Amino acid sequence: MNTTVQHLIGAAGFDSRSSRGVALLEAIDSCGSINSAAKQLGMSYKAAWEQVDLLNNLADAPLLKRAVGGRGGGGTELTAAGRQLVRDYQRIEREYRRFIAQVSEDVSDAARLSGVLRRMEMKVSARNVWNGKIVAISDGAVNALVTLQLAGGEQLSATVTRESFEYLVLAVGCNALALVKSSAVVIACNLGTAKISTRNLLCGNILRLVDGPVSSEVTIGLSGGTTVTATVTRESAEALELQEGAQACALIKASSVLLAVV
């Protein structure tokens, strides 16, 4: 298969990154745990659960059911939606590759289409990426407040400028991606009846706590199956007495949420 055809396949979502994600889901389904699946694919455990978080957050419904465990991650299995996604991906990929093989004889047209599609690809460095549907818009003279409902039912609000609002052509009922850097997420515990000014409050149980020499990475599993990850200082993690399985909340300013449409 020539390079142009490979680019076309990648631009449509059937590249090595997406294939590796589906391969990870397949391995989890057969192994019964993220840790075993990671070993089978030659991935680190951290890379595997980061991939799992991304897949789960971008899907329309949770793809995995997880039981909180230790370093090995506990038992994990695919949901019905997860198995359906794998089957659909495999079927559509086969049909797409067959289609590309048929049209790739005209290399000039294929090359032109490849260039357009490759420009449409999006890669981001934000740790948190969610797929959601716009359920409310409060339009102002300078900014607009856009509220998304995530796959798990949680709501996330973002403040965008009028220019961005019009450029993205945002409307109630449309899908959009929400992106938040892990450093923009504040972790809180035992809020009780405390009043806070932060627009977004996402609460759940700590799934993972990875300590480094300076900072700690905290991943909270939300009730709907999605996750939110924060990077906090080791000092803050110790002061909050964070531990896996404990309840915690993620606080995110609406101004820290970026929106994207594809």
PEPE-V774516 format. One record per backbone hydrogen bond with DSSP energy under -0.5 kcal/mol. NH is the residue of the N-H (numbers start at 0). CO is the residue of the C=O. Records with the same first field share a line. If there is no record, write none. Layout:
BEGIN
NH->CO ; CO
END
This chain:
BEGIN
5->1
6->2
7->3
8->4
9->5
10->6
11->7
12->9
13->8
18->14
19->15
20->16
21->17
22->18
23->19
24->20
25->21
26->22
27->23
28->24
29->25
30->26
31->27
34->71
36->32
37->33
38->34
39->35
40->36
41->37 ; 38
42->37
47->43
48->44
49->45
50->46
51->47
52->48
53->49
54->50
55->51
56->52
57->53
58->54
64->76
65->63
66->74
67->65
72->69
75->31
76->64
78->62
82->78
83->79
84->80
85->81
86->82
87->83
88->84
89->85
90->86
91->87
92->88
93->89
94->90
95->91
96->92
97->93
98->94
99->95
100->96
101->97
102->98
103->99
105->102
106->104
109->105
110->106
111->107
112->108
113->109
114->110
115->111
116->112
117->113
118->114
119->115 ; 116
120->116 ; 117
127->179
128->126
129->177
130->56
131->175
132->148
133->173
134->146
135->146
137->144
138->136
139->142
143->159
144->137
145->143 ; 157
146->135
147->145 ; 155
148->132
149->147 ; 153
150->130
152->149
155->147
157->145
158->253
159->143 ; 157
161->141
164->160
165->161
166->162
167->163
168->164
169->164
172->133
173->170
175->131
176->259
177->129
178->257
179->127
183->180
184->181
185->183 ; 250
187->248
193->190
199->251
201->249
202->200
203->247
204->220
205->245
206->204 ; 218
207->218
209->216
210->208
211->214
215->231
216->209
217->215 ; 229
218->207
219->217 ; 227
220->204
221->219 ; 225
222->202
224->221
227->219
229->217
230->181
231->215 ; 229
233->213
236->232
237->233
238->234
239->235
240->237
241->236
244->205
245->242
247->203
248->187
249->201
250->185 ; 248
251->199 ; 249
255->252
256->253
257->178 ; 255
259->176
END
